[in-house]
Amino acid sequence: MKQSKTDRTRAHIIRTTAAIFNKKGYAGTSIKDITEATKLTSGSIYGNFANKEDVALAALDYNITCFCGVLLKEVNKHKNTRDKLLGFITPFHSSARSPFPVGGCPMVNALKEADDTLERFRKKAGEGMLAWKRELVSIIDQGITEGGFKPDTDAVKIATHIVALCEYGTLMYSATKSIKQADEIIDMAMDVAKSIMLNP
């Protein structure tokens, strides 16, 4: 179905501002940043979105979709649950050169800013984190059922551990700019995944 001009304009605004919001944050991104990136007037921006917060929220949704898309693309390459579980971790290692959104994990970035005045950002980022964990839990539960993972595995605990380590790895890189330290943390996440595998 062909997009309307309004839909095309909205998509253009979201796509061209996504990286800016992910790098500079909501507070750090000005309307001038938005108009310069989109080559549109402020009137055109506000003709398609109620305010800057709505633009930022749409950009966050876009960035989360892109972020999760990178993970799912790797996971969907594999058929067995063992490789699928590792596929959720592999993209975070520097050797994978994964095309994550510019600026890092959009959920973590949103949560850094979220407070009582940015409740919608907190909620959307939280939903993204929980969805990621649920996908991991589902794969682990399937692996237990199929006999590839240890039967006494606590799927929720392992999934939470993996998500926490992957996000900590991205935070460590942001803080230190050390690929080595970030990769060491991702290797720990790999070890956690392998620890539940029968005959890894």
BELHUMO-V271293 format. One record per pair of residues at least 4 apart in sequence whose C-alpha atoms are under 8 Angstrom apart, sorted by sequence separation. I is the first residue (numbers start at 1). GAP is how many residues later the second one is. D is the distance in Angstrom with one decimal. If there is no record, write none. Layout:
BEGIN
((I,GAP,D) (I,GAP,D))
END
This chain:
BEGIN
((3,4,5.9) (4,4,6.2) (5,4,6.1) (6,4,6.1) (7,4,6.1) (8,4,6.1) (9,4,6.2) (10,4,6.2) (11,4,6.0) (12,4,6.0) (13,4,6.0) (14,4,5.8) (16,4,7.9) (17,4,6.2) (18,4,6.2) (19,4,6.1) (20,4,5.8) (21,4,4.7) (24,4,5.0) (25,4,6.1) (29,4,6.2) (30,4,6.6) (31,4,6.2) (32,4,6.0) (33,4,6.1) (34,4,6.1) (35,4,5.4) (36,4,7.2) (40,4,6.1) (41,4,6.4) (42,4,6.1) (43,4,5.9) (44,4,6.5) (45,4,6.2) (46,4,5.7) (50,4,6.3) (51,4,6.7) (52,4,6.2) (53,4,6.0) (54,4,6.2) (55,4,6.2) (56,4,6.0) (57,4,6.2) (58,4,6.2) (59,4,6.1) (60,4,6.1) (61,4,6.2) (62,4,6.3) (63,4,6.0) (64,4,6.0) (65,4,5.9) (66,4,6.4) (67,4,6.9) (68,4,6.1) (69,4,5.9) (70,4,6.6) (71,4,6.2) (72,4,5.8) (73,4,6.6) (74,4,7.6) (79,4,7.4) (80,4,6.3) (81,4,6.0) (82,4,6.5) (83,4,5.9) (84,4,6.6) (85,4,7.2) (86,4,6.1) (87,4,7.2) (89,4,7.5) (92,4,7.1) (93,4,7.5) (94,4,7.7) (100,4,6.8) (101,4,7.2) (105,4,6.3) (106,4,6.0) (107,4,6.2) (108,4,6.2) (109,4,7.0) (110,4,6.0) (114,4,5.0) (115,4,6.2) (118,4,6.6) (119,4,6.1) (120,4,6.1) (121,4,6.1) (122,4,6.0) (123,4,6.1) (124,4,6.3) (125,4,6.3) (126,4,6.2) (127,4,6.1) (128,4,6.3) (129,4,6.4) (130,4,6.1) (131,4,6.3) (132,4,6.5) (133,4,6.2) (134,4,6.1) (135,4,6.4) (136,4,6.2) (137,4,6.0) (138,4,6.1) (139,4,6.1) (140,4,6.2) (141,4,6.3) (142,4,6.1) (143,4,6.1) (144,4,5.9) (147,4,7.4) (149,4,7.3) (154,4,6.2) (155,4,6.0) (156,4,6.0) (157,4,6.1) (158,4,6.2) (159,4,6.2) (160,4,6.0) (161,4,6.2) (162,4,6.1) (163,4,6.1) (164,4,6.0) (165,4,6.0) (166,4,6.6) (167,4,6.3) (168,4,5.9) (169,4,6.3) (170,4,6.3) (171,4,6.1) (172,4,5.9) (173,4,4.6) (178,4,6.4) (179,4,6.0) (180,4,6.2) (181,4,6.6) (182,4,6.5) (183,4,6.1) (184,4,6.4) (185,4,6.6) (186,4,6.4) (187,4,6.3) (188,4,6.3) (189,4,6.4) (190,4,6.1) (191,4,6.0) (192,4,7.2) (193,4,7.2) (3,5,6.2) (20,5,7.4) (21,5,5.9) (24,5,5.8) (29,5,7.5) (35,5,5.1) (40,5,6.9) (46,5,6.1) (49,5,6.0) (78,5,6.0) (79,5,7.1) (91,5,5.4) (100,5,7.6) (101,5,7.5) (104,5,7.5) (113,5,7.7) (114,5,6.4) (143,5,5.2) (144,5,4.7) (153,5,7.7) (172,5,7.4) (173,5,5.5) (35,6,5.8) (49,6,6.2) (78,6,5.7) (90,6,6.7) (91,6,7.3) (92,6,7.2) (143,6,5.3) (144,6,6.2) (145,6,7.9) (172,6,7.6) (173,6,6.2) (194,6,6.2) (21,7,7.9) (35,7,6.2) (77,7,7.9) (91,7,5.4) (114,7,6.0) (115,7,7.3) (144,7,5.6) (21,8,6.2) (75,8,7.6) (76,8,7.1) (114,8,5.3) (173,8,7.3) (20,9,7.0) (75,9,4.8) (78,9,7.8) (140,9,7.3) (144,9,7.6) (172,9,7.1) (173,9,5.4) (35,10,7.6) (74,10,7.9) (75,10,7.3) (111,10,7.3) (172,10,5.7) (31,11,7.1) (75,11,7.9) (110,11,6.1) (111,11,5.7) (75,12,4.7) (110,12,6.7) (169,12,7.7) (170,12,6.6) (20,13,7.9) (74,13,5.4) (75,13,6.0) (169,13,4.6) (74,14,7.0) (111,14,6.6) (141,14,6.3) (169,14,7.0) (110,15,6.4) (140,15,5.7) (71,16,7.2) (72,16,7.4) (74,16,8.0) (169,16,5.4) (17,17,6.2) (71,17,5.6) (74,17,7.4) (108,17,7.4) (168,17,7.4) (169,17,6.1) (71,18,7.9) (107,18,4.6) (137,18,5.3) (106,19,7.7) (107,19,7.3) (137,19,5.7) (140,19,7.9) (166,19,7.3) (17,20,6.6) (71,20,6.6) (165,20,6.3) (166,20,5.9) (13,21,7.9) (16,21,6.2) (17,21,7.3) (31,21,7.3) (70,21,7.4) (107,21,6.9) (137,21,8.0) (165,21,6.6) (16,22,6.0) (107,22,7.1) (137,22,5.7) (133,23,7.8) (136,23,5.5) (165,23,7.3) (166,23,6.7) (165,24,5.8) (13,25,5.9) (134,25,7.9) (12,26,7.2) (133,26,5.8) (26,27,7.5) (133,27,6.4) (162,27,5.3) (70,28,7.1) (161,28,7.5) (70,29,6.9) (26,30,6.4) (70,30,6.6) (133,30,6.8) (162,30,7.0) (132,31,7.8) (161,31,7.7) (162,31,7.4) (13,32,7.6) (67,33,5.6) (66,34,7.1) (67,34,6.2) (158,34,7.2) (21,35,6.5) (66,35,6.7) (158,35,7.5) (10,38,6.3) (18,38,7.7) (21,38,7.1) (22,38,7.5) (63,38,6.2) (67,38,7.1) (9,39,7.7) (21,39,7.7) (67,39,7.6) (14,41,6.8) (18,41,4.6) (22,41,7.7) (64,41,7.9) (6,42,7.3) (13,42,7.8) (17,42,6.7) (18,42,6.9) (64,42,6.0) (63,43,6.1) (64,43,6.8) (153,43,6.5) (14,44,6.3) (15,44,7.1) (18,44,7.0) (19,44,7.9) (14,45,5.1) (18,45,6.4) (60,46,6.6) (150,46,5.4) (15,47,7.5) (60,47,8.0) (149,47,5.3) (150,47,6.0) (14,48,7.2) (88,48,7.8) (149,48,4.4) (150,48,6.0) (148,49,6.0) (149,49,5.4) (60,50,7.7) (148,50,5.6) (85,51,6.9) (147,51,7.9) (85,54,6.6) (84,55,7.3) (85,55,7.3) (81,58,6.0) (81,59,7.2) (108,59,7.7) (60,61,7.9) (81,61,7.0) (82,61,7.0) (81,62,5.4) (105,62,7.8) (57,63,7.6) (61,63,7.5) (57,64,6.6) (64,64,6.9) (68,64,7.7) (105,65,7.4) (82,66,7.0) (104,66,7.1) (81,67,7.6) (82,67,7.9) (89,73,7.8) (92,74,6.7) (89,77,7.0) (92,77,7.9) (92,78,7.8) (22,79,7.8) (23,79,6.9) (22,80,6.9) (23,80,4.5) (22,81,5.3) (23,81,7.8) (19,82,6.8) (22,82,7.3) (19,83,5.4) (19,84,6.8) (22,84,6.0) (25,84,7.2) (25,85,7.3) (94,85,6.9) (22,87,6.7) (26,87,7.6) (22,88,7.9) (25,88,7.4) (93,89,7.8) (94,89,6.6) (93,90,5.6) (92,91,7.9) (93,93,6.2) (92,94,6.7) (93,94,8.0) (89,97,7.1) (89,100,7.1) (89,101,6.8) (86,104,6.7) (86,107,6.8) (85,108,7.0) (82,115,7.3))
END
